């Protein structure tokens, strides 16, 4: 059976962009368009509303998205059952993480697993860690490397990989708006400091809580998707940022910024692997989950 049309449909349903979806599937946009058109003709229903600028799922497309995910999951279970006599797992696992996590954790996480299970394909998608958990909950990814939230959804299982401090970073060069005594902060010192913060996510929640405790509404210079970009903007002298230290330690721009000894310190960032509990019934997912040692 050829399951590629379902995979191509899901890629477009997840990205809502023909160019990005075709790249993920390693096909041309015209081939992807032809696949979608053939599916719509077979089903006698429109799956997408599309024009030159926008792509959106129709109600029928949303129903078919649920079916496609379930069908691919069942297909994987069947493949496993049929191949169990040769003792090899086969199929695909998608993992979402930040760029920093991709080179901080993935090698150790996947190198031995890849040798033990050569027939399992691993699909990596990178982006803002603030989106990681929602992508797993929505079924867009099988697993994600993500910070543990203050209150984790009951549907998710989580294994910790490391803990990293959240730190305030400033440009290496001294400028007049950098607080002179960050270890004894005051509202007056921080009121007009240009801040570069994440758009959303745990680091933003902790930063907002810190400023509320100080009695200050921060002056936001920029809100950024992804911590790596915060290091870049701080290095260019645009403001002070808040990032996990693991991001700073792995940044090529680390020498252009410095950590401020701010008190009180922000809470640590607990980074780990998350998955839907029901996904652990899949042999492929369970195999990778069992490889991870909680720290």
Secondary structure as GFF3:
##gff-version 3
##sequence-region A 1 295
A	DSSP	alpha_helix	4	15	.	.	.	ID=ss1
A	DSSP	alpha_helix	18	25	.	.	.	ID=ss2
A	DSSP	alpha_helix	29	43	.	.	.	ID=ss3
A	DSSP	beta_strand	48	50	.	.	.	ID=ss4
A	DSSP	beta_strand	55	57	.	.	.	ID=ss5
A	DSSP	alpha_helix	59	83	.	.	.	ID=ss6
A	DSSP	three_ten_helix	84	86	.	.	.	ID=ss7
A	DSSP	beta_strand	91	97	.	.	.	ID=ss8
A	DSSP	alpha_helix	99	104	.	.	.	ID=ss9
A	DSSP	alpha_helix	106	116	.	.	.	ID=ss10
A	DSSP	beta_strand	120	126	.	.	.	ID=ss11
A	DSSP	three_ten_helix	129	131	.	.	.	ID=ss12
A	DSSP	alpha_helix	132	137	.	.	.	ID=ss13
A	DSSP	beta_strand	143	147	.	.	.	ID=ss14
A	DSSP	beta_strand	156	171	.	.	.	ID=ss15
A	DSSP	three_ten_helix	182	184	.	.	.	ID=ss16
A	DSSP	alpha_helix	187	190	.	.	.	ID=ss17
A	DSSP	beta_strand	194	198	.	.	.	ID=ss18
A	DSSP	alpha_helix	202	214	.	.	.	ID=ss19
A	DSSP	beta_strand	219	224	.	.	.	ID=ss20
A	DSSP	alpha_helix	227	235	.	.	.	ID=ss21
A	DSSP	beta_strand	240	244	.	.	.	ID=ss22
A	DSSP	alpha_helix	245	249	.	.	.	ID=ss23
A	DSSP	three_ten_helix	254	256	.	.	.	ID=ss24
A	DSSP	beta_strand	257	260	.	.	.	ID=ss25
A	DSSP	beta_strand	268	276	.	.	.	ID=ss26
A	DSSP	three_ten_helix	277	281	.	.	.	ID=ss27
A	DSSP	alpha_helix	283	291	.	.	.	ID=ss28
###
